[in-house]
Amino acid sequence: MMMMIIIIIIELIEDKGPYYKYTPANVLENENFKLYWKRSILTDKTIPFHRPDITFMNKKTKNTFSIDIAVPNTHDLAKTITDKQSRYKELENEICSMWKQKAAQLIPIVVSSTGVIQKSLSQSLTRLNLPPNTYIQLQKSVILGTCSIVINLLNYK
């Protein structure tokens, strides 16, 4: 079974400061794992969608996970998930052939701007081997971000 992705990321990070002050590097790598953060994936052929938010490669098991995060309006939740899955299908195939991976899969992490989630989010969290209640932290983060945007908009002069 795959180790929890959070533990692996912590293993890759050398600076152990507070999480809210952390600015991720574009590439984190050790002998077992490679993690790309907001980095385009160069492919042999032109692919329109080649920049997922996070690309995580397990070098031992030869599995790659592309994680794409979105915060749409509530009425666009289902559409956003299906769009992401269809857009990155070609990239998954290219990753398997170029990097000689057994499997490459997109994992959409989608929470609406008001904190609404779909049942598929729990499946995404399970595929990443994250605790099932992680969605609560995601909702909290999204709602705080939405509140911050509204406050800044109301204070705009």
C-alpha positions as CSV (number, residue, x, y, z in Angstrom):
1,M,0.0,0.0,0.0
2,M,1.2,3.5,-0.8
3,M,2.5,5.5,2.1
4,M,0.5,8.6,3.0
5,I,1.3,11.4,0.5
6,I,1.6,13.9,3.4
7,I,4.3,11.9,5.1
8,I,6.2,11.6,1.8
9,I,6.0,15.3,1.2
10,I,7.2,16.0,4.7
11,E,10.1,13.6,3.9
12,L,10.9,15.6,0.8
13,I,10.8,19.0,2.5
14,E,14.0,20.1,4.2
15,D,12.7,23.3,5.8
16,K,10.4,22.3,8.7
17,G,9.0,25.8,9.5
18,P,5.3,26.5,10.0
19,Y,3.1,25.3,7.2
20,Y,1.6,28.8,6.6
21,K,5.0,30.3,5.9
22,Y,6.1,27.5,3.6
23,T,6.6,28.3,-0.1
24,P,7.0,25.1,-2.1
25,A,9.9,24.5,-4.5
26,N,8.9,23.6,-8.0
27,V,10.6,20.2,-7.7
28,L,11.2,18.0,-4.7
29,E,13.0,14.7,-5.2
30,N,14.8,11.9,-3.3
31,E,15.7,8.4,-4.3
32,N,12.1,7.1,-3.9
33,F,9.8,10.0,-4.9
34,K,9.6,13.0,-7.2
35,L,7.1,15.9,-6.7
36,Y,6.4,18.7,-9.2
37,W,4.5,21.7,-7.9
38,K,2.9,24.0,-10.6
39,R,5.3,22.8,-13.2
40,S,4.6,22.1,-16.9
41,I,5.3,18.5,-17.9
42,L,7.3,18.4,-21.1
43,T,6.0,15.8,-23.6
44,D,7.1,14.5,-26.9
45,K,3.9,15.7,-28.6
46,T,1.9,18.9,-28.0
47,I,-0.7,18.4,-25.3
48,P,-2.9,21.4,-24.4
49,F,-3.3,20.5,-20.7
50,H,0.1,19.7,-19.4
51,R,0.3,21.6,-16.1
52,P,-1.5,20.0,-13.2
53,D,-1.1,21.6,-9.8
54,I,0.9,18.7,-8.3
55,T,2.5,15.8,-10.0
56,F,3.7,13.1,-7.6
57,M,5.8,10.1,-8.9
58,N,6.6,7.0,-6.8
59,K,9.8,5.8,-8.4
60,K,9.6,2.3,-6.8
61,T,6.1,1.4,-7.7
62,K,6.2,3.4,-10.9
63,N,2.9,5.1,-10.2
64,T,2.2,8.8,-11.0
65,F,-0.6,10.9,-9.6
66,S,-1.5,14.3,-11.1
67,I,-3.5,16.3,-8.6
68,D,-5.5,19.2,-9.9
69,I,-7.2,21.5,-7.4
70,A,-10.2,23.8,-8.2
71,V,-12.5,26.0,-6.3
72,P,-15.5,26.7,-8.6
73,N,-19.0,28.1,-7.9
74,T,-21.3,25.5,-6.4
75,H,-23.4,25.1,-9.5
76,D,-20.2,24.3,-11.5
77,L,-18.9,21.5,-9.2
78,A,-19.8,18.4,-11.3
79,K,-18.8,20.1,-14.6
80,T,-15.4,21.1,-13.2
81,I,-14.6,17.5,-12.1
82,T,-15.6,15.9,-15.4
83,D,-13.7,18.7,-17.3
84,K,-10.5,18.0,-15.4
85,Q,-10.7,14.2,-15.9
86,S,-11.2,14.6,-19.6
87,R,-8.6,17.3,-20.1
88,Y,-5.8,15.4,-18.4
89,K,-6.5,11.9,-20.0
90,E,-4.0,12.5,-22.8
91,L,-1.3,13.7,-20.3
92,E,-1.8,10.5,-18.3
93,N,-1.1,8.4,-21.4
94,E,1.9,10.4,-22.3
95,I,3.4,10.2,-18.7
96,C,3.0,6.4,-18.8
97,S,4.9,6.1,-22.1
98,M,7.6,8.7,-21.5
99,W,8.4,8.0,-17.9
100,K,7.8,4.2,-18.2
101,Q,5.2,4.3,-15.5
102,K,2.8,1.4,-14.7
103,A,0.0,3.8,-14.1
104,A,-0.7,7.5,-14.2
105,Q,-4.0,9.0,-12.9
106,L,-5.5,12.3,-12.3
107,I,-7.0,13.0,-8.9
108,P,-9.3,16.0,-8.9
109,I,-9.6,17.9,-5.6
110,V,-12.6,20.1,-6.1
111,V,-14.4,22.1,-3.3
112,S,-16.9,24.9,-4.2
113,S,-16.2,28.4,-3.0
114,T,-18.9,27.9,-0.3
115,G,-17.4,24.7,0.9
116,V,-19.8,22.3,-0.9
117,I,-18.2,19.0,-1.9
118,Q,-19.3,16.0,-4.0
119,K,-19.1,12.4,-2.9
120,S,-16.2,11.8,-5.3
121,L,-13.9,13.9,-3.1
122,S,-13.8,11.2,-0.5
123,Q,-12.8,8.7,-3.3
124,S,-10.0,11.1,-4.4
125,L,-8.8,11.4,-0.8
126,T,-8.8,7.6,-0.4
127,R,-6.8,7.2,-3.6
128,L,-4.2,9.5,-2.1
129,N,-4.3,7.4,1.1
130,L,-5.3,10.5,3.1
131,P,-7.6,10.3,6.2
132,P,-11.3,10.5,5.3
133,N,-11.9,13.7,7.3
134,T,-9.3,15.7,5.3
135,Y,-12.2,17.2,3.5
136,I,-13.0,19.2,6.6
137,Q,-9.6,21.0,6.4
138,L,-10.1,21.6,2.7
139,Q,-13.5,23.1,3.3
140,K,-12.2,25.3,6.1
141,S,-9.3,26.5,3.9
142,V,-11.7,27.3,1.0
143,I,-14.2,29.1,3.1
144,L,-11.5,31.2,4.8
145,G,-10.1,32.1,1.3
146,T,-13.6,33.1,0.1
147,C,-14.1,35.2,3.2
148,S,-10.7,36.9,2.7
149,I,-11.7,37.8,-0.9
150,V,-15.0,39.2,0.2
151,I,-13.4,41.3,3.0
152,N,-10.8,42.7,0.6
153,L,-13.5,43.5,-1.9
154,L,-15.6,45.3,0.7
155,N,-12.6,47.3,2.0
156,Y,-11.5,48.3,-1.5
157,K,-11.5,52.1,-1.9
